[in-house]
Amino acid sequence: MANRHDKDKGVNVQVLLRCRPFNEEEVRSNAPQVVTCTEWQREVTVCQNIASKQIDRTFTFDKVFGPSAQQKDLYDQAVVPIVNEVLEGFNCTIFAYGQTGTGKTYTMEGDCKKTKSGQNGELPSDAGVIPRAVKQIFDTLESQNAEYSVKVTFLELYNEEITDLLAPEELSKVVTDEKQRKPLALMEDGKGGVLVRGLEEEIVTSANEIFTLLERGSAKRRTAETLLNKQSSRSHSLFSITIHIKEATPEGEELIKCGKLNLVDLAGSENISRSGAREGRAREAGEINKSLLTLGRVITALVEHLGHIPYRDSKLTRLLRDSLGGRTKTCIIATVSPSVHCLEETLSTLDYAHRAKNIKNKPEVNQKMMKSTLIKDLYCEIERLKTEVYAAREKSGVYIPKERYYQEEAEKKAMADKIEQMDYTLEVNNKRIEDLQDRYETKQQLCTELSSKLEFTQKILEQSRKTISALKEDYKQAQFAIKEREYIISHHRKAENTLTEQASKLRYDLERSVQDVAGLFAKI
């Protein structure tokens, strides 16, 4: 139950960090070291001086390999388990990302010319991930005494055009001009993935055959000298190994187990101005950065769980779709330089790789096929190819199977209906815009009238305010006069009351005096 829950949650993309040693130019210029690798803690620390203050930034990855790490160390610790999973029937992808001159191609390929194993089967010490993976695959298959088949493809993505690096060259002339290379079309396979139409699949029976193909294809890759690297890869490459292994069930039924290993070497991710690229090379670098920028947006969208993942914005992300958020087990090898001269690109690579750690894939083992079913499918494919070859030879057009023809016709009709619907929607929207424009003009006129009224009203309001202010002043003076009058009246009332009391007292005294006089007269 727990395993099922983990599967539903997904598996994080594995991210490794490799820091190369100082190159001759950096040693000669005595360039300061700003990157420190702590392999046992799986940490990388970058020292920055900002406003005369040293600020350290630390990044943690699944595995860290310092400048002293050998090709074999990286392969044994990180890649061996991945190749074993391919042989178990999984699809796996390993791709190298980093600035030009940090060792991406060296990590992935090593020296192709020295790759072929000797009599004892040992590879040279600088052999990269691809030759070591090839050797491991064939060593394992041969030790299992299994019946198997191995096919390889090798493509290049340059300026959003796909080229087959294993395509056979014409016998009459060698195609060396880049303009003569025919780009291949990238198509949906109907199962949520993509396929490259016309890509050459080479069937191989030994590791040395693959090494020969690898050397041949690598020689065709576009390279150019930059300030950062004298032999800089200017394109992305994808080397794929597909393995079919025959198994027998206890009931005696034959099954075919399929695994696929994609090995990707991305072009350099450096700043255009720092790379020294000019004119055509600068435009080329812009295209490279554009595809890598799209890859960055895809990673951000996956990490932030956005609703829309922009896979379709570049062919690179379409090719890597299943490797980023899909059903493939993925490992990213980020490569950096220890030198202060590459600090900006190093931090960019580390941020990029650190975000990619949070991508979750949901790997699924490929469904095993019955051998008879696979053979039937292959016969159908052979018949289809024969028909296409015959049609091409007769120059009567290209043969398309009935199912594909109906599918394409249905897609065309759906597209035509969609265009018609969009035209109708556009017309409706245009009418709505015209109506809104009329309403806007009416509102504008009304607004102008209201503005005039508002201005007039504001003038009246200002006059009213002045009148109110004057009336308030008059009111204040009247209030003061009333209070003054009330004060005088109050004093008059007090004086009146006092006089009344005195008059009453005098009247009383007078009446007594009259009585006394009357009494006196009476006595006389």
NUGU-163662 format. One line per 4 residues: their letters; for each residue x, y, z of C-alpha. Coordinates in nm, 3 decimals, always signed. Last residue first. Layout:
// residues N
a	X,Y,Z | ...
//
This chain:
// residues 524
ikaf	-5.455,+11.392,+7.073 | -5.474,+11.020,+7.113 | -5.648,+10.974,+6.786 | -5.399,+11.195,+6.615
lgav	-5.114,+10.973,+6.740 | -5.293,+10.662,+6.627 | -5.337,+10.807,+6.284 | -4.969,+10.910,+6.276
dqvs	-4.863,+10.555,+6.378 | -5.092,+10.403,+6.118 | -4.951,+10.636,+5.855 | -4.593,+10.546,+5.963
reld	-4.680,+10.177,+5.946 | -4.816,+10.226,+5.595 | -4.507,+10.421,+5.497 | -4.270,+10.148,+5.628
yrlk	-4.461,+9.886,+5.433 | -4.459,+10.104,+5.126 | -4.084,+10.162,+5.175 | -4.026,+9.784,+5.199
saqe	-4.235,+9.720,+4.891 | -4.048,+9.994,+4.704 | -3.709,+9.844,+4.812 | -3.814,+9.498,+4.690
tltn	-3.935,+9.646,+4.362 | -3.609,+9.842,+4.327 | -3.403,+9.521,+4.377 | -3.620,+9.329,+4.130
eakr	-3.583,+9.609,+3.877 | -3.203,+9.614,+3.924 | -3.187,+9.232,+3.870 | -3.413,+9.264,+3.570
hhsi	-3.195,+9.541,+3.428 | -2.885,+9.320,+3.478 | -3.050,+9.031,+3.291 | -3.166,+9.268,+3.017
iyer	-2.806,+9.392,+2.978 | -2.672,+9.032,+2.953 | -2.947,+8.932,+2.712 | -2.854,+9.231,+2.496
ekia	-2.486,+9.129,+2.493 | -2.580,+8.766,+2.418 | -2.802,+8.883,+2.136 | -2.527,+9.110,+2.000
fqaq	-2.275,+8.820,+2.007 | -2.520,+8.587,+1.833 | -2.582,+8.857,+1.574 | -2.205,+8.890,+1.517
kyde	-2.170,+8.509,+1.475 | -2.470,+8.500,+1.242 | -2.320,+8.778,+1.034 | -1.991,+8.581,+1.011
klas	-2.182,+8.261,+0.927 | -2.377,+8.452,+0.665 | -2.050,+8.570,+0.509 | -1.912,+8.211,+0.502
itkr	-2.239,+8.081,+0.363 | -2.223,+8.342,+0.088 | -1.859,+8.245,+0.010 | -1.953,+7.875,+0.008
sqel	-2.248,+7.947,-0.217 | -2.017,+8.128,-0.459 | -1.781,+7.827,-0.460 | -2.074,+7.588,-0.507
ikqt	-2.198,+7.794,-0.798 | -1.849,+7.771,-0.955 | -1.837,+7.395,-0.881 | -2.176,+7.353,-1.042
felk	-2.051,+7.519,-1.360 | -1.740,+7.293,-1.367 | -1.954,+6.985,-1.296 | -2.192,+7.080,-1.570
ssle	-1.901,+7.112,-1.812 | -1.758,+6.777,-1.696 | -2.102,+6.618,-1.728 | -2.117,+6.734,-2.087
tclq	-1.769,+6.595,-2.158 | -1.858,+6.263,-1.986 | -2.171,+6.237,-2.194 | -1.961,+6.284,-2.506
qkte	-1.709,+6.021,-2.385 | -1.991,+5.784,-2.294 | -2.131,+5.818,-2.643 | -1.782,+5.761,-2.790
yrdq	-1.735,+5.452,-2.568 | -2.073,+5.315,-2.660 | -1.987,+5.353,-3.026 | -1.649,+5.181,-2.966
ldei	-1.823,+4.904,-2.767 | -2.052,+4.842,-3.061 | -1.754,+4.838,-3.298 | -1.569,+4.598,-3.063
rknn	-1.875,+4.372,-3.045 | -1.893,+4.370,-3.421 | -1.522,+4.277,-3.434 | -1.578,+4.007,-3.168
velt	-1.861,+3.856,-3.370 | -1.642,+3.857,-3.682 | -1.351,+3.703,-3.490 | -1.579,+3.436,-3.344
ydmq	-1.702,+3.355,-3.694 | -1.343,+3.338,-3.821 | -1.249,+3.121,-3.518 | -1.537,+2.886,-3.594
eikd	-1.426,+2.863,-3.955 | -1.067,+2.801,-3.844 | -1.187,+2.530,-3.602 | -1.399,+2.370,-3.870
amak	-1.097,+2.375,-4.104 | -0.878,+2.225,-3.828 | -1.134,+1.953,-3.758 | -1.154,+1.883,-4.130
keae	-0.774,+1.870,-4.154 | -0.755,+1.644,-3.847 | -1.019,+1.414,-3.996 | -0.826,+1.407,-4.324
eqyy	-0.506,+1.331,-4.133 | -0.676,+1.046,-3.945 | -0.834,+0.910,-4.261 | -0.494,+0.916,-4.433
rekp	-0.325,+0.762,-4.128 | -0.577,+0.477,-4.123 | -0.548,+0.426,-4.500 | -0.170,+0.405,-4.491
iyvg	+0.009,+0.688,-4.672 | +0.209,+0.620,-4.986 | +0.421,+0.905,-5.111 | +0.367,+1.018,-5.466
sker	+0.373,+0.837,-5.796 | +0.746,+0.875,-5.835 | +0.766,+0.501,-5.909 | +1.063,+0.475,-5.672
aayv	+0.888,+0.689,-5.405 | +0.571,+0.481,-5.426 | +0.774,+0.160,-5.403 | +0.970,+0.292,-5.102
etkl	+0.644,+0.393,-4.928 | +0.491,+0.053,-4.995 | +0.802,-0.122,-4.867 | +0.796,+0.096,-4.554
reie	+0.435,+0.000,-4.484 | +0.512,-0.368,-4.539 | +0.809,-0.346,-4.301 | +0.595,-0.172,-4.036
cyld	+0.328,-0.441,-4.067 | +0.597,-0.709,-4.033 | +0.733,-0.530,-3.724 | +0.387,-0.517,-3.565
kilt	+0.342,-0.891,-3.630 | +0.685,-0.963,-3.483 | +0.596,-0.760,-3.172 | +0.267,-0.944,-3.131
skmm	+0.438,-1.283,-3.172 | +0.702,-1.187,-2.915 | +0.434,-1.101,-2.659 | +0.490,-0.755,-2.524
kqnv	+0.605,-0.646,-2.179 | +0.459,-0.317,-2.061 | +0.725,-0.056,-1.998 | +0.795,+0.007,-1.629
epkn	+0.632,+0.327,-1.511 | +0.812,+0.630,-1.372 | +0.593,+0.905,-1.222 | +0.813,+1.214,-1.238
kink	+0.837,+1.484,-0.971 | +1.026,+1.808,-1.025 | +1.163,+1.949,-0.698 | +1.529,+1.885,-0.778
arha	+1.486,+2.099,-1.093 | +1.483,+2.411,-0.874 | +1.833,+2.331,-0.744 | +1.956,+2.266,-1.098
ydlt	+1.846,+2.609,-1.225 | +1.974,+2.790,-0.914 | +2.310,+2.610,-0.945 | +2.336,+2.685,-1.319
slte	+2.257,+3.055,-1.266 | +2.506,+3.076,-0.979 | +2.776,+2.923,-1.201 | +2.685,+3.153,-1.491
elch	+2.740,+3.464,-1.276 | +3.054,+3.327,-1.108 | +3.233,+3.225,-1.430 | +3.538,+3.452,-1.388
vsps	+3.543,+3.366,-1.015 | +3.665,+3.019,-1.112 | +3.533,+2.687,-0.975 | +3.356,+2.604,-1.304
vtai	+3.016,+2.433,-1.311 | +2.844,+2.119,-1.445 | +2.487,+2.011,-1.367 | +2.417,+1.640,-1.423
ictk	+2.041,+1.587,-1.441 | +1.896,+1.239,-1.382 | +1.552,+1.133,-1.500 | +1.335,+0.824,-1.457
trgg	+1.071,+0.846,-1.730 | +0.693,+0.847,-1.686 | +0.641,+1.223,-1.727 | +0.711,+1.539,-1.527
lsdr	+1.030,+1.618,-1.712 | +1.168,+1.314,-1.896 | +0.843,+1.255,-2.086 | +0.857,+1.608,-2.225
llrt	+1.229,+1.602,-2.312 | +1.176,+1.597,-2.690 | +0.895,+1.854,-2.663 | +1.114,+2.063,-2.433
lksd	+1.391,+2.072,-2.693 | +1.145,+2.134,-2.976 | +1.040,+2.462,-2.817 | +0.720,+2.631,-2.692
rypi	+0.529,+2.300,-2.701 | +0.632,+2.199,-2.348 | +0.483,+2.516,-2.195 | +0.327,+2.347,-1.884
hglh	-0.018,+2.494,-1.821 | -0.194,+2.437,-1.486 | +0.100,+2.546,-1.274 | +0.239,+2.301,-1.018
evla	+0.508,+2.547,-0.896 | +0.786,+2.292,-0.959 | +0.638,+2.185,-1.295 | +0.586,+2.544,-1.414
tivr	+0.938,+2.641,-1.304 | +1.092,+2.341,-1.485 | +0.893,+2.421,-1.801 | +1.001,+2.786,-1.779
gltl	+1.365,+2.676,-1.746 | +1.335,+2.450,-2.052 | +1.186,+2.748,-2.237 | +1.490,+2.951,-2.132
lskn	+1.713,+2.669,-2.256 | +1.540,+2.685,-2.596 | +1.577,+3.065,-2.606 | +1.938,+3.049,-2.483
iega	+2.027,+2.826,-2.778 | +1.839,+3.055,-3.020 | +2.021,+3.359,-2.875 | +2.352,+3.177,-2.904
erar	+2.278,+3.129,-3.275 | +2.194,+3.498,-3.310 | +2.525,+3.578,-3.134 | +2.708,+3.334,-3.359
gera	+2.563,+3.504,-3.666 | +2.661,+3.853,-3.540 | +2.923,+3.807,-3.265 | +2.964,+3.557,-2.981
gsrs	+3.221,+3.661,-2.719 | +3.082,+3.411,-2.469 | +3.058,+3.686,-2.210 | +2.820,+3.893,-2.425
ines	+2.596,+3.593,-2.496 | +2.569,+3.484,-2.128 | +2.641,+3.115,-2.097 | +2.404,+2.816,-2.113
gald	+2.622,+2.591,-2.330 | +2.448,+2.335,-2.552 | +2.277,+2.036,-2.391 | +2.422,+1.684,-2.401
vlnl	+2.140,+1.432,-2.365 | +2.160,+1.058,-2.305 | +1.827,+0.878,-2.343 | +1.816,+0.517,-2.222
kgck	+1.527,+0.296,-2.330 | +1.396,-0.034,-2.195 | +1.183,-0.304,-2.359 | +1.094,-0.654,-2.234
ilee	+0.972,-0.896,-2.501 | +0.770,-1.197,-2.392 | +0.785,-1.563,-2.502 | +0.523,-1.800,-2.360
gept	+0.663,-2.120,-2.208 | +0.406,-2.138,-1.927 | +0.676,-2.045,-1.675 | +0.722,-1.724,-1.880
aeki	+1.013,-1.679,-2.121 | +1.203,-1.354,-2.165 | +1.341,-1.182,-2.476 | +1.521,-0.852,-2.423
hiti	+1.463,-0.542,-2.638 | +1.700,-0.250,-2.573 | +1.667,+0.106,-2.706 | +1.971,+0.334,-2.680
sfls	+1.916,+0.705,-2.743 | +2.175,+0.980,-2.806 | +2.024,+1.329,-2.792 | +2.236,+1.629,-2.888
hsrs	+2.185,+2.001,-2.822 | +2.372,+2.241,-3.047 | +2.656,+2.493,-3.044 | +2.910,+2.257,-2.888
sqkn	+3.215,+2.471,-2.802 | +3.556,+2.376,-2.938 | +3.776,+2.670,-2.833 | +3.572,+2.728,-2.515
llte	+3.481,+3.038,-2.316 | +3.586,+3.306,-2.563 | +3.399,+3.112,-2.828 | +3.515,+2.873,-3.102
atrr	+3.243,+2.691,-3.290 | +3.091,+2.345,-3.288 | +2.813,+2.186,-3.488 | +2.793,+1.813,-3.440
kasg	+2.904,+1.602,-3.736 | +3.215,+1.463,-3.562 | +2.993,+1.356,-3.271 | +2.790,+1.138,-3.508
rell	+3.088,+0.945,-3.641 | +3.246,+0.903,-3.297 | +2.916,+0.782,-3.152 | +2.863,+0.546,-3.444
tfie	+3.210,+0.396,-3.392 | +3.152,+0.370,-3.016 | +2.818,+0.200,-3.086 | +2.987,-0.063,-3.302
nast	+3.251,-0.107,-3.029 | +2.980,-0.188,-2.774 | +2.855,-0.481,-2.979 | +2.556,-0.603,-3.179
viee	+2.413,-0.281,-3.315 | +2.092,-0.200,-3.503 | +2.103,+0.161,-3.624 | +1.777,+0.357,-3.619
elgr	+1.780,+0.649,-3.864 | +1.529,+0.926,-3.784 | +1.278,+0.964,-4.068 | +1.001,+1.112,-3.853
vlvg	+1.115,+1.209,-3.506 | +0.868,+1.080,-3.249 | +0.673,+1.251,-2.973 | +0.484,+1.136,-2.665
gkgd	+0.126,+1.152,-2.536 | +0.032,+0.822,-2.696 | -0.070,+0.955,-3.039 | +0.292,+0.961,-3.157
emla	+0.305,+1.340,-3.194 | +0.546,+1.449,-3.466 | +0.887,+1.619,-3.493 | +0.997,+1.664,-3.852
lpkr	+1.357,+1.613,-3.962 | +1.592,+1.883,-4.091 | +1.779,+1.804,-4.415 | +2.149,+1.878,-4.397
qked	+2.252,+2.052,-4.718 | +2.258,+2.395,-4.549 | +2.520,+2.272,-4.301 | +2.761,+2.201,-4.584
tvvk	+2.956,+1.886,-4.519 | +2.757,+1.631,-4.714 | +3.017,+1.392,-4.843 | +2.993,+1.333,-5.213
slee	+2.924,+1.051,-5.452 | +2.861,+0.791,-5.183 | +2.590,+0.998,-5.020 | +2.610,+1.009,-4.641
pall	+2.417,+0.767,-4.421 | +2.213,+0.943,-4.147 | +2.369,+0.882,-3.807 | +2.374,+1.248,-3.695
dtie	+2.006,+1.290,-3.788 | +1.926,+1.662,-3.784 | +1.648,+1.838,-3.591 | +1.594,+2.210,-3.647
enyl	+1.505,+2.453,-3.364 | +1.832,+2.647,-3.416 | +2.027,+2.320,-3.373 | +1.885,+1.999,-3.231
elft	+2.114,+1.705,-3.309 | +2.012,+1.342,-3.328 | +2.171,+1.006,-3.248 | +1.967,+0.687,-3.261
vkvs	+2.060,+0.344,-3.126 | +1.914,-0.005,-3.148 | +1.995,-0.308,-2.932 | +1.849,-0.657,-2.975
yean	+1.833,-0.936,-2.719 | +1.837,-1.309,-2.657 | +1.962,-1.353,-2.304 | +2.285,-1.519,-2.193
qsel	+2.255,-1.309,-1.875 | +2.629,-1.231,-1.876 | +2.602,-1.112,-2.237 | +2.320,-0.872,-2.154
tdfi	+2.504,-0.735,-1.849 | +2.833,-0.678,-2.035 | +2.641,-0.525,-2.328 | +2.456,-0.274,-2.108
qkva	+2.758,-0.194,-1.890 | +2.972,-0.123,-2.198 | +2.708,+0.108,-2.345 | +2.667,+0.289,-2.012
rpiv	+3.046,+0.336,-1.990 | +3.058,+0.469,-2.347 | +2.772,+0.717,-2.276 | +2.880,+0.833,-1.928
gads	+3.229,+0.938,-2.030 | +3.559,+0.759,-2.099 | +3.846,+0.951,-1.933 | +3.996,+0.643,-1.764
pleg	+4.018,+0.447,-2.090 | +3.771,+0.157,-2.121 | +3.864,-0.200,-2.033 | +3.759,-0.487,-2.259
nqgs	+4.086,-0.679,-2.211 | +4.167,-0.643,-2.580 | +4.104,-0.271,-2.576 | +3.781,-0.078,-2.546
ktkk	+3.696,+0.183,-2.805 | +3.673,+0.521,-2.633 | +3.998,+0.683,-2.739 | +3.854,+0.864,-3.042
cdge	+3.534,+0.947,-2.854 | +3.721,+1.135,-2.578 | +3.478,+1.169,-2.289 | +3.116,+1.132,-2.396
mtyt	+2.873,+1.258,-2.129 | +3.117,+1.409,-1.877 | +3.349,+1.548,-2.148 | +3.046,+1.687,-2.334
kgtg	+2.928,+1.866,-2.020 | +3.276,+1.968,-1.899 | +3.246,+2.327,-1.773 | +3.360,+2.484,-2.102
tqgy	+3.021,+2.620,-2.204 | +2.798,+2.678,-1.902 | +2.587,+2.398,-1.763 | +2.346,+2.113,-1.822
afit	+2.410,+1.742,-1.875 | +2.124,+1.503,-1.939 | +2.044,+1.152,-1.824 | +1.712,+1.000,-1.923
cnfg	+1.555,+0.667,-1.826 | +1.279,+0.452,-1.975 | +1.222,+0.148,-1.757 | +1.231,-0.220,-1.857
elve	+1.461,-0.382,-1.600 | +1.761,-0.322,-1.828 | +1.681,+0.050,-1.811 | +1.670,+0.018,-1.431
nvip	+2.021,-0.132,-1.431 | +2.136,+0.164,-1.645 | +2.003,+0.403,-1.377 | +2.171,+0.213,-1.093
vvaq	+2.511,+0.235,-1.276 | +2.470,+0.609,-1.342 | +2.520,+0.779,-1.006 | +2.787,+0.619,-0.791
dyld	+2.971,+0.410,-1.050 | +2.949,+0.675,-1.324 | +3.061,+0.969,-1.110 | +3.356,+0.780,-0.965
kqqa	+3.452,+0.633,-1.305 | +3.480,+0.980,-1.463 | +3.715,+1.087,-1.183 | +3.639,+1.329,-0.897
spgf	+3.925,+1.567,-0.812 | +3.733,+1.881,-0.913 | +3.442,+1.796,-0.679 | +3.149,+1.560,-0.732
vkdf	+2.823,+1.628,-0.546 | +2.528,+1.389,-0.516 | +2.157,+1.438,-0.448 | +2.210,+1.815,-0.429
tftr	+2.243,+2.080,-0.157 | +2.325,+2.444,-0.234 | +2.514,+2.686,-0.009 | +2.547,+3.060,-0.064
diqk	+2.829,+3.247,+0.110 | +2.832,+3.625,+0.136 | +3.161,+3.808,+0.180 | +3.109,+4.180,+0.239
sain	+3.291,+4.452,+0.043 | +2.961,+4.566,-0.113 | +2.892,+4.212,-0.235 | +3.180,+3.963,-0.242
qcvt	+3.043,+3.619,-0.326 | +3.155,+3.274,-0.210 | +2.970,+2.973,-0.356 | +2.923,+2.660,-0.144
verq	+2.828,+2.320,-0.288 | +2.687,+2.050,-0.062 | +2.644,+1.673,-0.081 | +2.763,+1.645,+0.282
wetc	+3.021,+1.379,+0.186 | +3.108,+1.569,-0.133 | +3.179,+1.910,+0.019 | +3.246,+2.117,-0.293
tvvq	+3.383,+2.473,-0.276 | +3.319,+2.726,-0.552 | +3.471,+3.077,-0.549 | +3.832,+3.002,-0.647
pans	+4.041,+3.307,-0.741 | +4.188,+3.317,-1.096 | +4.569,+3.295,-1.104 | +4.571,+3.409,-1.470
rvee	+4.783,+3.108,-1.572 | +4.576,+2.869,-1.360 | +4.254,+3.003,-1.515 | +4.396,+2.970,-1.868
enfp	+4.522,+2.617,-1.800 | +4.186,+2.492,-1.670 | +4.088,+2.486,-1.303 | +3.922,+2.157,-1.200
rcrl	+3.562,+2.073,-1.298 | +3.270,+2.097,-1.055 | +3.004,+1.828,-1.090 | +2.658,+1.857,-0.938
lvqv	+2.404,+1.575,-0.950 | +2.025,+1.612,-0.967 | +1.782,+1.319,-0.939 | +1.430,+1.408,-1.053
nvgk	+1.192,+1.346,-0.765 | +0.974,+1.035,-0.772 | +0.595,+1.048,-0.786 | +0.317,+1.085,-0.530
dkdh	+0.110,+0.809,-0.691 | +0.413,+0.578,-0.688 | +0.473,+0.657,-0.322 | +0.111,+0.565,-0.241
rnam	+0.145,+0.237,-0.431 | +0.462,+0.159,-0.242 | +0.287,+0.234,+0.088 | +0.000,+0.000,+0.000
//
